[in-house]
Amino acid sequence: MKKNLGNFKTRKNGNSISLTVPKTIGVQENEEFSLSYIDGNLIYKPIKKNNNPWENGEYSKYDFRKLRNELDFEIINSNSVGKENTND
């Protein structure tokens, strides 16, 4: 869907030129975009976020030690049941 959002003027920002994005389109602070220049047109596309919860910070505040303590069995001193101790 193509929608005209208005006319915007570039501004000098240090050694770069900035182009304002209206708040009404829902772009949040610190979102990342790729920029292409095709036939005189600037095309911004959002960069997909990392969906891996171990890398994107989703589990950064999760208390795994607490969960371990709530389990009904000992984890640290358990005997191996598979190939955990192999040095392959």
QUIFEN-V643390 format. One record per backbone hydrogen bond with DSSP energy under -1.0 kcal/mol. CO is the residue of the C=O (numbers start at 1). NH is the residue of the N-H. Records with the same first field share a line. If there is no record, write none. Layout:
CO=NH  NH
//
This chain:
11=18
13=16
16=13
18=11
22=25
23=26
28=31
32=47
34=45
36=43
38=41
41=38
43=36
45=34
52=55  56
53=59
57=60
59=62
62=64
63=67
64=68
65=69
66=70
75=78
83=86
//
